[in-house]
């Protein structure tokens, strides 16, 4: 019970910090702002995070770890798209992911801002490598190079959308980005089959959530049966 409470408290601090970072930016955010939002003492916060910098690094780490992998698809190229569209949906609707993206774009000494980029490139490289092995990509395509271009272009688009007033609709701009990228890397037969619609991210994320819930229930049932036996 104590462990569960500690996990919940850490999560509450992380979400409160993300909300403050998202609203005020890292430099303007104060620990007192976070404490007021989460209604905790300094001692409770320092038990989980040694400093504001440690909090920010934890928010940065959440960027990839909190973005689930898509469910398996017929084409690996579709999974490549789905990864980006799930993340796009979360950027719009989840303050933790939105704050993490903002921190990764800000010039803040002491923060490990490279970590999310490295992990996103690795994740994209893996699925693009599988797509090429299955004959879904054009022969000239280098999966690692394409992964770097994808992550860089995504970050640039997100930065631009966040800066413009009035803002563009990220859930429409990112699918447009993928349509342009896919035209340069996917074989025509596969390209025609891919779904890059603006609502794709929400639909795929819902599928992931349902699949995860089913696995959790199955695991719980198996454990209960084992206890009885």
N, C-alpha and C positions, 0 to 999 in steps of 0.2 A: 504493500500500500504506500509506503514511504517513497519507494522508487517510482511508482506511478505518479505520485504527487509531484516529485522532482521533475519528471519528464514533462508534465503539464505546465509546471511553473516555467521551465526553460523555454518551452514553446510559446507561452504567453509573452515572455520577455522578448523573444525573437520577433514575434509578430508586432509587438508594440514598437520595437526599435525600427522595424521595416517601415511602419506607418509614418513614424517621425522622420526617418531618412528620406522617404518619398515626398513628404510634404515640404520639408525645410532644407534638404540637402545635408550632406555629412558635416560640413564645417559649422553650419548654424545649429545643428541638432545638439541638445544638451541631455546629459543623463537624467537631469531632473524632469525634463519633458517626458522621457520614457517612463520614469518611475511614477509620475502622476497618471499616465495613461494606463499602466498595468496595476497601479495601487499596491506597490511593494516598497520595502525599505531598501536602502543602499546595500545593507548586508546581504539581503536575499539576492540582489542583482549580482554583487561581486562573488557570491558563492558559485554562480554559473558562468559569469563573464568577468574577466579581470579588468577590462577597460572598454571604452567606447570603440577603440580599434578592434578589439576581440569580437565585439558585437557585430561590427561591420563586416569582418572577415567571415563570421558565421552566416550572415545574410548573403554574402557573395557565394559561399559554398552551396547555399540552397538553390541557386539558379539552375544547376543541372540536376542535382539530387532530387529536387522537388518536381521536376518535369518527367513524368513517366514515359517509358518507351511505348510506342503504339503497338496495337495488336498485330500479329502477323498478317500480311497481305499476299495476294497472288504475285504481285511485283514488288521487289525490293525498292524500286524507284518510288513506288507509292509510299513505302515506309519512310523513305528519305524526305518526302514532302510532308508526311504526317507528323514527323518529329518537329519540323518547323512550325506547322500550323497549330499543333497542341501548345507549343511554347508561346505562339502568338496569342492564342486565346487566354492563356494564363497571364501574359503580360498586361492584357487589358482588364482582366477581372480579379487578379490576385495581387494584393499590395506587397506581399513578400517577394514575389518574382519581379514586380515592377521596381521595387526599391533595389533589388539585386542588380538589375539591368542598369539602373541609374548610377549605382556605385561603380560598376565596371566601366562606365564611360567617363566618370569624373577623374580629374588628375589629383589623386589623393596620396601623398607620400605615406609609406608604411603599410598600405593595403596590398594584398596579393591579387591584383586585378587581372593578372594573366591566367589564373587558374580556370575560370569559366571558359575562356576562349580555347584553352588547350583541350579541355574536356569536350567541348562542343565539336571541335575539329576531329578529335579521336572518334567520337560517336558517329559523326557524318562519314568519316573515312571508312569505318567498318561497314556501314550499310551500303555505301557506294561501291566498295570493293566486291561485296556480294552481288550487287546489281550487275556489275560488269562481268563477273564470273558466269552469271546466268544469261549473258548476251543481251541485256537490256540497254546497255550504253554503247555509244559509238566507239570505234576502235581507238581513236586518238585520245579518249578521255583518261586523264590521270586522276584517280579517286581522291588522293591526298590534296592535290592542287585544287580540285573542284570543291573539296570540303573547306579549304581555307577561303576560297572566294565566296562560298555560300555564307560562312560565318561572318566574314568581313562585310559583305553586302547587307546581310541582315542587321548587323549592328549599326551600319551607317543609315539604313532606312529607319530603324527605330529612333536613332538620334535625331534625324531630320523631322520625323513625325512629331516627336516630343517637343521640338523647338518651334515649329511653325504655329502661327496664330491666325485663324483658327486651325486646330489640329486636323490632320488628315485621319481617315479611318484606317488604323493599322491592320484590322482584319480584312481589309480590301487591298491594301498596298502590298502586304507580304505575299498573298497568293499571286498577285501580278508579277512580283519579283521571281517567284518560282516558275511561273509560265515562261519567262524570258530565259531563265537558267536551263530549264528542261529542254527548250527548243535547241539548245547548243550541245546537249549531252545525251539525250535519249534517242533510241532508234525510233523511226516514225510509227511502227506498229505498236510499240509500248506507249509512246507519247499520246496517241489517240485514246488510250484506255485509262489514263490517269485522271483522278479527280482532284482538282485544285480550286474548288469552289470556296467562297468566303466562310461558309458555315461548316466546312469540313473539320476544322479543329475541334469545335464543340461536339460534333457527332463522334469523332474518334475518341475523344477524351471520355465521353459517356460510355463507350464500349470498354475502354480500359478500366473504368471505375466498376462497371458491372462484372467484368472478368475477375478483377481483384477481390470483389466481394464474394464471388462464388468460390474462389480458392480459399478465402478466409473461412467461409462456412464449412467447406469440405474438410479443412484441416481441423476445425473445432469438433466436427462430428466424429472424425477418425480418432481424435484424442479422447473424446468421451467414450467411444466404443472400446478403445484400448483400456481405459480406466475400469470399465465394467468387467471386461474379460479378465 
